[in-house]
Amino acid sequence: MNKFIETIRQYSATLKLIAADSVWRFKKQSIFILLAGFLGTSFQLLTIGLAIYYAHALEKGGIVKLLGYEFQARTSIVLLFLLGTGVFLFLLLSAWLIYFSKTKTIALMRKYEEFCAKRIFSLFGSSIKVWTPPNQSFIDDRTISRLVRIDSRNNSRAMGILLVTVVPAITLLVSVCTLFYTNISLTCLMIVFFGIASFFQYKINIVGVRNSTRMDNYVRGSALEYNQIIQRQKGISIPLSKNESWFEKEIFSSGKIKQYIDAYAGRLKVLETSHLVSNILFAITIFVLLLIMGSRIIFKADNWSSLIVYLIALRFLLVNLRQFRK
Protein backbone atom coordinates (compact mmCIF):
# COMPACT_ATOMS: atom_id res chain seq x y z
CA MET A 1 0.00 0.00 0.00
CA ASN A 2 2.84 2.38 0.88
CA LYS A 3 4.52 1.63 -2.44
CA PHE A 4 1.28 2.46 -4.28
CA ILE A 5 0.93 5.76 -2.40
CA GLU A 6 4.55 6.62 -3.15
CA THR A 7 3.99 5.90 -6.85
CA ILE A 8 0.93 8.18 -6.87
CA ARG A 9 3.00 10.92 -5.22
CA GLN A 10 5.73 10.58 -7.83
CA TYR A 11 3.23 10.76 -10.68
CA SER A 12 1.54 13.79 -9.09
CA ALA A 13 4.86 15.57 -8.66
CA THR A 14 5.78 14.86 -12.28
CA LEU A 15 2.42 16.12 -13.55
CA LYS A 16 2.74 19.30 -11.48
CA LEU A 17 6.20 19.89 -12.90
CA ILE A 18 5.01 19.35 -16.50
CA ALA A 19 1.93 21.52 -15.92
CA ALA A 20 4.05 24.36 -14.56
CA ASP A 21 6.55 24.07 -17.40
CA SER A 22 3.97 23.70 -20.20
CA VAL A 23 0.44 24.86 -19.44
CA TRP A 24 1.54 27.72 -17.21
CA ARG A 25 4.28 28.77 -19.63
CA PHE A 26 1.68 29.12 -22.39
CA LYS A 27 -1.11 30.14 -20.04
CA LYS A 28 -2.86 32.53 -22.44
CA GLN A 29 -3.13 29.93 -25.20
CA SER A 30 -4.09 27.25 -22.66
CA ILE A 31 -6.89 29.36 -21.18
CA PHE A 32 -8.15 30.13 -24.69
CA ILE A 33 -8.18 26.41 -25.56
CA LEU A 34 -9.96 25.44 -22.34
CA LEU A 35 -12.53 28.23 -22.78
CA ALA A 36 -13.31 27.09 -26.34
CA GLY A 37 -13.71 23.48 -25.20
CA PHE A 38 -15.89 24.47 -22.26
CA LEU A 39 -18.14 26.62 -24.49
CA GLY A 40 -18.42 23.77 -26.99
CA THR A 41 -19.64 21.41 -24.28
CA SER A 42 -21.90 24.12 -22.83
CA PHE A 43 -23.66 24.58 -26.18
CA GLN A 44 -24.29 20.83 -26.28
CA LEU A 45 -25.90 21.06 -22.85
CA LEU A 46 -27.91 24.08 -24.01
CA THR A 47 -29.36 22.17 -26.96
CA ILE A 48 -30.30 19.32 -24.65
CA GLY A 49 -31.92 21.83 -22.31
CA LEU A 50 -33.98 23.22 -25.20
CA ALA A 51 -35.10 19.72 -26.16
CA ILE A 52 -36.11 18.96 -22.57
CA TYR A 53 -37.94 22.27 -22.29
CA TYR A 54 -39.87 21.59 -25.50
CA ALA A 55 -40.71 18.03 -24.41
CA HIS A 56 -41.95 19.35 -21.08
CA ALA A 57 -44.07 21.96 -22.88
CA LEU A 58 -45.56 19.27 -25.14
CA GLU A 59 -46.33 17.14 -22.08
CA LYS A 60 -48.22 19.97 -20.39
CA GLY A 61 -49.68 21.42 -23.58
CA GLY A 62 -49.24 24.99 -22.44
CA ILE A 63 -48.28 28.30 -24.01
CA VAL A 64 -44.61 28.97 -24.81
CA LYS A 65 -43.33 32.57 -24.94
CA LEU A 66 -40.44 33.08 -27.35
CA LEU A 67 -39.03 36.26 -28.95
CA GLY A 68 -41.99 38.27 -27.66
CA TYR A 69 -44.56 35.90 -29.22
CA GLU A 70 -46.81 33.25 -27.74
CA PHE A 71 -47.00 29.76 -29.27
CA GLN A 72 -49.21 26.77 -28.56
CA ALA A 73 -46.68 24.00 -27.83
CA ARG A 74 -48.69 21.08 -29.27
CA THR A 75 -49.89 22.73 -32.47
CA SER A 76 -47.38 25.43 -33.45
CA ILE A 77 -45.21 24.50 -36.46
CA VAL A 78 -43.42 27.85 -36.15
CA LEU A 79 -42.30 27.02 -32.59
CA LEU A 80 -41.09 23.62 -33.75
CA PHE A 81 -39.14 25.24 -36.60
CA LEU A 82 -37.60 27.91 -34.35
CA LEU A 83 -36.52 25.44 -31.68
CA GLY A 84 -35.23 23.01 -34.31
CA THR A 85 -33.23 25.78 -35.97
CA GLY A 86 -31.84 26.86 -32.61
CA VAL A 87 -30.77 23.32 -31.77
CA PHE A 88 -29.17 22.95 -35.20
CA LEU A 89 -27.20 26.20 -34.92
CA PHE A 90 -26.09 25.51 -31.35
CA LEU A 91 -24.86 22.03 -32.31
CA LEU A 92 -22.94 23.44 -35.29
CA LEU A 93 -21.36 26.06 -33.05
CA SER A 94 -20.55 23.41 -30.46
CA ALA A 95 -18.90 21.18 -33.07
CA TRP A 96 -16.78 24.07 -34.37
CA LEU A 97 -15.70 25.16 -30.89
CA ILE A 98 -14.68 21.62 -29.91
CA TYR A 99 -12.82 21.19 -33.21
CA PHE A 100 -11.13 24.57 -32.71
CA SER A 101 -10.09 23.60 -29.18
CA LYS A 102 -8.64 20.24 -30.28
CA THR A 103 -6.73 21.67 -33.26
CA LYS A 104 -5.29 24.50 -31.15
CA THR A 105 -4.25 21.89 -28.58
CA ILE A 106 -2.33 20.02 -31.28
CA ALA A 107 -0.68 23.26 -32.42
CA LEU A 108 0.31 24.12 -28.85
CA MET A 109 1.69 20.60 -28.31
CA ARG A 110 3.90 21.07 -31.36
CA LYS A 111 5.03 24.49 -30.10
CA TYR A 112 5.94 23.05 -26.70
CA GLU A 113 7.78 20.10 -28.26
CA GLU A 114 9.84 22.52 -30.37
CA PHE A 115 10.49 24.61 -27.25
CA CYS A 116 11.76 21.55 -25.34
CA ALA A 117 14.03 20.51 -28.22
CA LYS A 118 15.44 24.05 -28.56
CA ARG A 119 16.03 24.16 -24.81
CA ILE A 120 18.03 20.92 -24.93
CA PHE A 121 20.14 22.14 -27.84
CA SER A 122 20.72 25.49 -26.13
CA LEU A 123 21.92 23.84 -22.92
CA PHE A 124 24.02 21.38 -24.90
CA GLY A 125 25.89 24.20 -26.57
CA SER A 126 26.31 26.33 -23.44
CA SER A 127 28.72 26.39 -20.52
CA ILE A 128 25.98 25.51 -17.98
CA LYS A 129 26.53 22.24 -16.12
CA VAL A 130 23.49 19.98 -16.33
CA TRP A 131 22.76 17.27 -13.75
CA THR A 132 22.43 13.76 -15.21
CA PRO A 133 21.64 10.38 -13.63
CA PRO A 134 24.54 8.02 -12.87
CA ASN A 135 26.16 6.31 -15.87
CA GLN A 136 24.77 8.96 -18.23
CA SER A 137 26.38 12.03 -19.76
CA PHE A 138 24.74 15.13 -21.19
CA ILE A 139 27.39 15.24 -23.91
CA ASP A 140 26.57 11.72 -25.11
CA ASP A 141 25.04 11.74 -28.60
CA ARG A 142 22.50 9.05 -27.78
CA THR A 143 21.33 10.90 -24.65
CA ILE A 144 20.91 14.18 -26.53
CA SER A 145 19.06 12.44 -29.35
CA ARG A 146 16.68 10.74 -26.90
CA LEU A 147 16.01 13.98 -25.04
CA VAL A 148 15.32 15.91 -28.23
CA ARG A 149 13.25 13.33 -30.12
CA ILE A 150 11.57 11.13 -27.51
CA ASP A 151 11.41 13.06 -24.23
CA SER A 152 10.33 16.31 -25.91
CA ARG A 153 7.53 14.43 -27.68
CA ASN A 154 6.46 12.73 -24.43
CA ASN A 155 6.37 16.10 -22.65
CA SER A 156 4.16 17.56 -25.39
CA ARG A 157 1.83 14.56 -25.14
CA ALA A 158 1.58 15.02 -21.37
CA MET A 159 0.68 18.66 -21.96
CA GLY A 160 -1.99 17.61 -24.46
CA ILE A 161 -3.43 15.13 -21.96
CA LEU A 162 -3.64 17.82 -19.29
CA LEU A 163 -5.46 20.22 -21.62
CA VAL A 164 -7.80 17.61 -23.10
CA THR A 165 -8.91 16.17 -19.74
CA VAL A 166 -9.87 19.42 -17.97
CA VAL A 167 -13.23 19.94 -19.73
CA PRO A 168 -14.23 16.22 -19.55
CA ALA A 169 -13.36 16.27 -15.83
CA ILE A 170 -15.67 19.23 -15.22
CA THR A 171 -18.41 17.67 -17.35
CA LEU A 172 -17.99 14.38 -15.50
CA LEU A 173 -18.38 16.14 -12.15
CA VAL A 174 -21.51 17.98 -13.31
CA SER A 175 -22.97 14.73 -14.68
CA VAL A 176 -22.41 12.91 -11.39
CA CYS A 177 -24.01 15.75 -9.41
CA THR A 178 -26.99 15.74 -11.79
CA LEU A 179 -27.42 11.97 -11.40
CA PHE A 180 -27.39 12.23 -7.60
CA TYR A 181 -29.77 15.19 -7.65
CA THR A 182 -32.23 13.35 -9.93
CA ASN A 183 -32.23 10.00 -8.12
CA ILE A 184 -29.84 9.24 -5.26
CA SER A 185 -30.70 5.56 -4.71
CA LEU A 186 -30.55 4.69 -8.41
CA THR A 187 -27.21 6.49 -8.78
CA CYS A 188 -25.76 4.56 -5.84
CA LEU A 189 -26.84 1.35 -7.57
CA MET A 190 -25.17 2.54 -10.78
CA ILE A 191 -21.95 3.16 -8.85
CA VAL A 192 -22.01 -0.47 -7.72
CA PHE A 193 -22.34 -1.57 -11.37
CA PHE A 194 -19.48 0.72 -12.37
CA GLY A 195 -17.34 -0.68 -9.55
CA ILE A 196 -17.94 -4.25 -10.74
CA ALA A 197 -17.18 -3.26 -14.34
CA SER A 198 -14.02 -1.44 -13.23
CA PHE A 199 -12.75 -4.63 -11.61
CA PHE A 200 -13.16 -6.53 -14.90
CA GLN A 201 -11.63 -3.63 -16.84
CA TYR A 202 -8.63 -3.74 -14.50
CA LYS A 203 -8.16 -7.45 -15.17
CA ILE A 204 -8.46 -6.84 -18.92
CA ASN A 205 -5.87 -4.04 -18.77
CA ILE A 206 -3.47 -6.35 -16.94
CA VAL A 207 -3.77 -8.83 -19.82
CA GLY A 208 -3.11 -6.00 -22.27
CA VAL A 209 0.05 -4.97 -20.39
CA ARG A 210 1.27 -8.56 -20.36
CA ASN A 211 0.74 -8.86 -24.11
CA SER A 212 2.60 -5.59 -24.69
CA THR A 213 5.48 -6.90 -22.57
CA ARG A 214 5.50 -10.14 -24.54
CA MET A 215 5.63 -8.17 -27.79
CA ASP A 216 8.68 -6.25 -26.53
CA ASN A 217 10.34 -9.52 -25.50
CA TYR A 218 9.71 -11.26 -28.83
CA VAL A 219 10.21 -8.40 -31.28
CA ARG A 220 13.96 -8.83 -31.58
CA GLY A 221 13.76 -12.62 -31.88
CA SER A 222 11.02 -12.44 -34.51
CA ALA A 223 13.05 -9.91 -36.54
CA LEU A 224 16.03 -12.28 -36.40
CA GLU A 225 13.87 -15.19 -37.59
CA TYR A 226 12.49 -13.08 -40.46
CA ASN A 227 16.06 -12.26 -41.53
CA GLN A 228 16.99 -15.94 -41.38
CA ILE A 229 14.01 -16.79 -43.59
CA ILE A 230 15.02 -14.13 -46.10
CA GLN A 231 18.54 -15.56 -46.27
CA ARG A 232 17.14 -19.09 -46.66
CA GLN A 233 14.80 -18.08 -49.47
CA LYS A 234 17.65 -16.43 -51.35
CA GLY A 235 19.51 -19.72 -51.73
CA ILE A 236 16.67 -22.06 -52.78
CA SER A 237 14.32 -22.60 -55.68
CA ILE A 238 11.62 -25.14 -54.89
CA PRO A 239 7.97 -25.60 -55.93
CA LEU A 240 5.49 -23.15 -54.41
CA SER A 241 3.47 -25.87 -52.68
CA LYS A 242 6.52 -27.08 -50.73
CA ASN A 243 7.40 -23.53 -49.81
CA GLU A 244 3.91 -22.87 -48.49
CA SER A 245 3.87 -26.15 -46.56
CA TRP A 246 7.19 -25.35 -44.92
CA PHE A 247 6.03 -21.89 -43.87
CA GLU A 248 2.80 -23.25 -42.40
CA LYS A 249 4.53 -25.98 -40.40
CA GLU A 250 7.74 -24.25 -39.33
CA ILE A 251 7.20 -20.49 -39.17
CA PHE A 252 3.70 -19.48 -38.10
CA SER A 253 3.00 -22.52 -35.92
CA SER A 254 5.99 -22.18 -33.58
CA GLY A 255 8.97 -19.98 -32.78
CA LYS A 256 9.45 -16.31 -31.99
CA ILE A 257 7.41 -15.10 -34.97
CA LYS A 258 4.32 -16.99 -33.79
CA GLN A 259 4.84 -15.78 -30.22
CA TYR A 260 5.14 -12.18 -31.39
CA ILE A 261 2.01 -12.40 -33.59
CA ASP A 262 0.07 -14.10 -30.76
CA ALA A 263 1.03 -11.27 -28.40
CA TYR A 264 0.05 -8.65 -30.99
CA ALA A 265 -3.32 -10.31 -31.66
CA GLY A 266 -3.87 -10.63 -27.91
CA ARG A 267 -3.27 -6.92 -27.40
CA LEU A 268 -5.79 -6.08 -30.13
CA LYS A 269 -8.32 -8.50 -28.62
CA VAL A 270 -8.00 -6.76 -25.25
CA LEU A 271 -9.46 -3.58 -26.74
CA GLU A 272 -12.50 -5.42 -28.08
CA THR A 273 -12.95 -7.26 -24.78
CA SER A 274 -12.94 -3.91 -23.02
CA HIS A 275 -15.62 -2.64 -25.41
CA LEU A 276 -17.67 -5.79 -24.72
CA VAL A 277 -17.58 -5.17 -20.97
CA SER A 278 -18.55 -1.52 -21.51
CA ASN A 279 -21.49 -2.49 -23.74
CA ILE A 280 -22.70 -5.10 -21.25
CA LEU A 281 -22.52 -2.50 -18.49
CA PHE A 282 -24.46 -0.04 -20.63
CA ALA A 283 -27.15 -2.65 -21.38
CA ILE A 284 -27.56 -3.50 -17.68
CA THR A 285 -27.63 0.18 -16.75
CA ILE A 286 -30.35 1.05 -19.26
CA PHE A 287 -32.42 -2.01 -18.24
CA VAL A 288 -32.28 -1.13 -14.54
CA LEU A 289 -32.89 2.55 -15.28
CA LEU A 290 -36.01 1.92 -17.36
CA LEU A 291 -37.29 -0.67 -14.88
CA ILE A 292 -36.93 1.55 -11.79
CA MET A 293 -37.76 4.98 -13.19
CA GLY A 294 -40.42 3.59 -15.54
CA SER A 295 -42.18 2.04 -12.56
CA ARG A 296 -42.01 5.33 -10.67
CA ILE A 297 -43.50 7.15 -13.66
CA ILE A 298 -46.33 4.64 -13.97
CA PHE A 299 -47.20 5.03 -10.29
CA LYS A 300 -46.98 8.86 -10.55
CA ALA A 301 -43.95 9.07 -8.26
CA ASP A 302 -41.89 10.64 -11.00
CA ASN A 303 -42.25 12.14 -14.50
CA TRP A 304 -40.81 11.63 -17.96
CA SER A 305 -38.69 14.78 -17.73
CA SER A 306 -36.70 13.25 -14.87
CA LEU A 307 -36.07 10.13 -16.95
CA ILE A 308 -34.84 12.22 -19.89
CA VAL A 309 -32.55 14.30 -17.68
CA TYR A 310 -31.14 11.15 -16.07
CA LEU A 311 -30.50 9.50 -19.44
CA ILE A 312 -28.72 12.59 -20.75
CA ALA A 313 -26.57 12.95 -17.63
CA LEU A 314 -25.73 9.25 -17.81
CA ARG A 315 -24.77 9.60 -21.45
CA PHE A 316 -22.38 12.46 -20.65
CA LEU A 317 -20.95 10.44 -17.76
CA LEU A 318 -20.18 7.43 -19.98
CA VAL A 319 -18.78 9.55 -22.82
CA ASN A 320 -16.38 11.39 -20.52
CA LEU A 321 -15.33 8.19 -18.73
CA ARG A 322 -14.43 6.79 -22.17
CA GLN A 323 -12.48 9.99 -22.86
CA PHE A 324 -10.43 9.43 -19.72
CA ARG A 325 -9.68 5.82 -20.72
CA LYS A 326 -8.29 7.09 -24.01
C-alpha positions as CSV (number, residue, x, y, z in Angstrom):
1,M,0.0,0.0,0.0
2,N,2.8,2.4,0.9
3,K,4.5,1.6,-2.4
4,F,1.3,2.5,-4.3
5,I,0.9,5.8,-2.4
6,E,4.6,6.6,-3.2
7,T,4.0,5.9,-6.9
8,I,0.9,8.2,-6.9
9,R,3.0,10.9,-5.2
10,Q,5.7,10.6,-7.8
11,Y,3.2,10.8,-10.7
12,S,1.5,13.8,-9.1
13,A,4.9,15.6,-8.7
14,T,5.8,14.9,-12.3
15,L,2.4,16.1,-13.6
16,K,2.7,19.3,-11.5
17,L,6.2,19.9,-12.9
18,I,5.0,19.4,-16.5
19,A,1.9,21.5,-15.9
20,A,4.1,24.4,-14.6
21,D,6.5,24.1,-17.4
22,S,4.0,23.7,-20.2
23,V,0.4,24.9,-19.4
24,W,1.5,27.7,-17.2
25,R,4.3,28.8,-19.6
26,F,1.7,29.1,-22.4
27,K,-1.1,30.1,-20.0
28,K,-2.9,32.5,-22.4
29,Q,-3.1,29.9,-25.2
30,S,-4.1,27.3,-22.7
31,I,-6.9,29.4,-21.2
32,F,-8.1,30.1,-24.7
33,I,-8.2,26.4,-25.6
34,L,-10.0,25.4,-22.3
35,L,-12.5,28.2,-22.8
36,A,-13.3,27.1,-26.3
37,G,-13.7,23.5,-25.2
38,F,-15.9,24.5,-22.3
39,L,-18.1,26.6,-24.5
40,G,-18.4,23.8,-27.0
41,T,-19.6,21.4,-24.3
42,S,-21.9,24.1,-22.8
43,F,-23.7,24.6,-26.2
44,Q,-24.3,20.8,-26.3
45,L,-25.9,21.1,-22.9
46,L,-27.9,24.1,-24.0
47,T,-29.4,22.2,-27.0
48,I,-30.3,19.3,-24.6
49,G,-31.9,21.8,-22.3
50,L,-34.0,23.2,-25.2
51,A,-35.1,19.7,-26.2
52,I,-36.1,19.0,-22.6
53,Y,-37.9,22.3,-22.3
54,Y,-39.9,21.6,-25.5
55,A,-40.7,18.0,-24.4
56,H,-41.9,19.3,-21.1
57,A,-44.1,22.0,-22.9
58,L,-45.6,19.3,-25.1
59,E,-46.3,17.1,-22.1
60,K,-48.2,20.0,-20.4
61,G,-49.7,21.4,-23.6
62,G,-49.2,25.0,-22.4
63,I,-48.3,28.3,-24.0
64,V,-44.6,29.0,-24.8
65,K,-43.3,32.6,-24.9
66,L,-40.4,33.1,-27.4
67,L,-39.0,36.3,-28.9
68,G,-42.0,38.3,-27.7
69,Y,-44.6,35.9,-29.2
70,E,-46.8,33.2,-27.7
71,F,-47.0,29.8,-29.3
72,Q,-49.2,26.8,-28.6
73,A,-46.7,24.0,-27.8
74,R,-48.7,21.1,-29.3
75,T,-49.9,22.7,-32.5
76,S,-47.4,25.4,-33.5
77,I,-45.2,24.5,-36.5
78,V,-43.4,27.9,-36.2
79,L,-42.3,27.0,-32.6
80,L,-41.1,23.6,-33.7
81,F,-39.1,25.2,-36.6
82,L,-37.6,27.9,-34.4
83,L,-36.5,25.4,-31.7
84,G,-35.2,23.0,-34.3
85,T,-33.2,25.8,-36.0
86,G,-31.8,26.9,-32.6
87,V,-30.8,23.3,-31.8
88,F,-29.2,22.9,-35.2
89,L,-27.2,26.2,-34.9
90,F,-26.1,25.5,-31.4
91,L,-24.9,22.0,-32.3
92,L,-22.9,23.4,-35.3
93,L,-21.4,26.1,-33.1
94,S,-20.6,23.4,-30.5
95,A,-18.9,21.2,-33.1
96,W,-16.8,24.1,-34.4
97,L,-15.7,25.2,-30.9
98,I,-14.7,21.6,-29.9
99,Y,-12.8,21.2,-33.2
100,F,-11.1,24.6,-32.7
101,S,-10.1,23.6,-29.2
102,K,-8.6,20.2,-30.3
103,T,-6.7,21.7,-33.3
104,K,-5.3,24.5,-31.2
105,T,-4.2,21.9,-28.6
106,I,-2.3,20.0,-31.3
107,A,-0.7,23.3,-32.4
108,L,0.3,24.1,-28.8
109,M,1.7,20.6,-28.3
110,R,3.9,21.1,-31.4
111,K,5.0,24.5,-30.1
112,Y,5.9,23.0,-26.7
113,E,7.8,20.1,-28.3
114,E,9.8,22.5,-30.4
115,F,10.5,24.6,-27.2
116,C,11.8,21.6,-25.3
117,A,14.0,20.5,-28.2
118,K,15.4,24.0,-28.6
119,R,16.0,24.2,-24.8
120,I,18.0,20.9,-24.9
121,F,20.1,22.1,-27.8
122,S,20.7,25.5,-26.1
123,L,21.9,23.8,-22.9
124,F,24.0,21.4,-24.9
125,G,25.9,24.2,-26.6
126,S,26.3,26.3,-23.4
127,S,28.7,26.4,-20.5
128,I,26.0,25.5,-18.0
129,K,26.5,22.2,-16.1
130,V,23.5,20.0,-16.3
131,W,22.8,17.3,-13.8
132,T,22.4,13.8,-15.2
133,P,21.6,10.4,-13.6
134,P,24.5,8.0,-12.9
135,N,26.2,6.3,-15.9
136,Q,24.8,9.0,-18.2
137,S,26.4,12.0,-19.8
138,F,24.7,15.1,-21.2
139,I,27.4,15.2,-23.9
140,D,26.6,11.7,-25.1
141,D,25.0,11.7,-28.6
142,R,22.5,9.0,-27.8
143,T,21.3,10.9,-24.7
144,I,20.9,14.2,-26.5
145,S,19.1,12.4,-29.4
146,R,16.7,10.7,-26.9
147,L,16.0,14.0,-25.0
148,V,15.3,15.9,-28.2
149,R,13.3,13.3,-30.1
150,I,11.6,11.1,-27.5
151,D,11.4,13.1,-24.2
152,S,10.3,16.3,-25.9
153,R,7.5,14.4,-27.7
154,N,6.5,12.7,-24.4
155,N,6.4,16.1,-22.6
156,S,4.2,17.6,-25.4
157,R,1.8,14.6,-25.1
158,A,1.6,15.0,-21.4
159,M,0.7,18.7,-22.0
160,G,-2.0,17.6,-24.5
161,I,-3.4,15.1,-22.0
162,L,-3.6,17.8,-19.3
163,L,-5.5,20.2,-21.6
164,V,-7.8,17.6,-23.1
165,T,-8.9,16.2,-19.7
166,V,-9.9,19.4,-18.0
167,V,-13.2,19.9,-19.7
168,P,-14.2,16.2,-19.5
169,A,-13.4,16.3,-15.8
170,I,-15.7,19.2,-15.2
171,T,-18.4,17.7,-17.4
172,L,-18.0,14.4,-15.5
173,L,-18.4,16.1,-12.1
174,V,-21.5,18.0,-13.3
175,S,-23.0,14.7,-14.7
176,V,-22.4,12.9,-11.4
177,C,-24.0,15.8,-9.4
178,T,-27.0,15.7,-11.8
179,L,-27.4,12.0,-11.4
180,F,-27.4,12.2,-7.6
181,Y,-29.8,15.2,-7.6
182,T,-32.2,13.4,-9.9
183,N,-32.2,10.0,-8.1
184,I,-29.8,9.2,-5.3
185,S,-30.7,5.6,-4.7
186,L,-30.5,4.7,-8.4
187,T,-27.2,6.5,-8.8
188,C,-25.8,4.6,-5.8
189,L,-26.8,1.4,-7.6
190,M,-25.2,2.5,-10.8
191,I,-21.9,3.2,-8.8
192,V,-22.0,-0.5,-7.7
193,F,-22.3,-1.6,-11.4
194,F,-19.5,0.7,-12.4
195,G,-17.3,-0.7,-9.6
196,I,-17.9,-4.3,-10.7
197,A,-17.2,-3.3,-14.3
198,S,-14.0,-1.4,-13.2
199,F,-12.8,-4.6,-11.6
200,F,-13.2,-6.5,-14.9
201,Q,-11.6,-3.6,-16.8
202,Y,-8.6,-3.7,-14.5
203,K,-8.2,-7.5,-15.2
204,I,-8.5,-6.8,-18.9
205,N,-5.9,-4.0,-18.8
206,I,-3.5,-6.4,-16.9
207,V,-3.8,-8.8,-19.8
208,G,-3.1,-6.0,-22.3
209,V,0.0,-5.0,-20.4
210,R,1.3,-8.6,-20.4
211,N,0.7,-8.9,-24.1
212,S,2.6,-5.6,-24.7
213,T,5.5,-6.9,-22.6
214,R,5.5,-10.1,-24.5
215,M,5.6,-8.2,-27.8
216,D,8.7,-6.3,-26.5
217,N,10.3,-9.5,-25.5
218,Y,9.7,-11.3,-28.8
219,V,10.2,-8.4,-31.3
220,R,14.0,-8.8,-31.6
221,G,13.8,-12.6,-31.9
222,S,11.0,-12.4,-34.5
223,A,13.1,-9.9,-36.5
224,L,16.0,-12.3,-36.4
225,E,13.9,-15.2,-37.6
226,Y,12.5,-13.1,-40.5
227,N,16.1,-12.3,-41.5
228,Q,17.0,-15.9,-41.4
229,I,14.0,-16.8,-43.6
230,I,15.0,-14.1,-46.1
231,Q,18.5,-15.6,-46.3
232,R,17.1,-19.1,-46.7
233,Q,14.8,-18.1,-49.5
234,K,17.7,-16.4,-51.4
235,G,19.5,-19.7,-51.7
236,I,16.7,-22.1,-52.8
237,S,14.3,-22.6,-55.7
238,I,11.6,-25.1,-54.9
239,P,8.0,-25.6,-55.9
240,L,5.5,-23.1,-54.4
241,S,3.5,-25.9,-52.7
242,K,6.5,-27.1,-50.7
243,N,7.4,-23.5,-49.8
244,E,3.9,-22.9,-48.5
245,S,3.9,-26.1,-46.6
246,W,7.2,-25.3,-44.9
247,F,6.0,-21.9,-43.9
248,E,2.8,-23.2,-42.4
249,K,4.5,-26.0,-40.4
250,E,7.7,-24.3,-39.3
251,I,7.2,-20.5,-39.2
252,F,3.7,-19.5,-38.1
253,S,3.0,-22.5,-35.9
254,S,6.0,-22.2,-33.6
255,G,9.0,-20.0,-32.8
256,K,9.4,-16.3,-32.0
257,I,7.4,-15.1,-35.0
258,K,4.3,-17.0,-33.8
259,Q,4.8,-15.8,-30.2
260,Y,5.1,-12.2,-31.4
261,I,2.0,-12.4,-33.6
262,D,0.1,-14.1,-30.8
263,A,1.0,-11.3,-28.4
264,Y,0.1,-8.7,-31.0
265,A,-3.3,-10.3,-31.7
266,G,-3.9,-10.6,-27.9
267,R,-3.3,-6.9,-27.4
268,L,-5.8,-6.1,-30.1
269,K,-8.3,-8.5,-28.6
270,V,-8.0,-6.8,-25.2
271,L,-9.5,-3.6,-26.7
272,E,-12.5,-5.4,-28.1
273,T,-13.0,-7.3,-24.8
274,S,-12.9,-3.9,-23.0
275,H,-15.6,-2.6,-25.4
276,L,-17.7,-5.8,-24.7
277,V,-17.6,-5.2,-21.0
278,S,-18.6,-1.5,-21.5
279,N,-21.5,-2.5,-23.7
280,I,-22.7,-5.1,-21.3
281,L,-22.5,-2.5,-18.5
282,F,-24.5,0.0,-20.6
283,A,-27.2,-2.7,-21.4
284,I,-27.6,-3.5,-17.7
285,T,-27.6,0.2,-16.8
286,I,-30.4,1.0,-19.3
287,F,-32.4,-2.0,-18.2
288,V,-32.3,-1.1,-14.5
289,L,-32.9,2.6,-15.3
290,L,-36.0,1.9,-17.4
291,L,-37.3,-0.7,-14.9
292,I,-36.9,1.6,-11.8
293,M,-37.8,5.0,-13.2
294,G,-40.4,3.6,-15.5
295,S,-42.2,2.0,-12.6
296,R,-42.0,5.3,-10.7
297,I,-43.5,7.2,-13.7
298,I,-46.3,4.6,-14.0
299,F,-47.2,5.0,-10.3
300,K,-47.0,8.9,-10.6
301,A,-44.0,9.1,-8.3
302,D,-41.9,10.6,-11.0
303,N,-42.3,12.1,-14.5
304,W,-40.8,11.6,-18.0
305,S,-38.7,14.8,-17.7
306,S,-36.7,13.2,-14.9
307,L,-36.1,10.1,-16.9
308,I,-34.8,12.2,-19.9
309,V,-32.6,14.3,-17.7
310,Y,-31.1,11.2,-16.1
311,L,-30.5,9.5,-19.4
312,I,-28.7,12.6,-20.8
313,A,-26.6,12.9,-17.6
314,L,-25.7,9.2,-17.8
315,R,-24.8,9.6,-21.5
316,F,-22.4,12.5,-20.7
317,L,-20.9,10.4,-17.8
318,L,-20.2,7.4,-20.0
319,V,-18.8,9.5,-22.8
320,N,-16.4,11.4,-20.5
321,L,-15.3,8.2,-18.7
322,R,-14.4,6.8,-22.2
323,Q,-12.5,10.0,-22.9
324,F,-10.4,9.4,-19.7
325,R,-9.7,5.8,-20.7
326,K,-8.3,7.1,-24.0
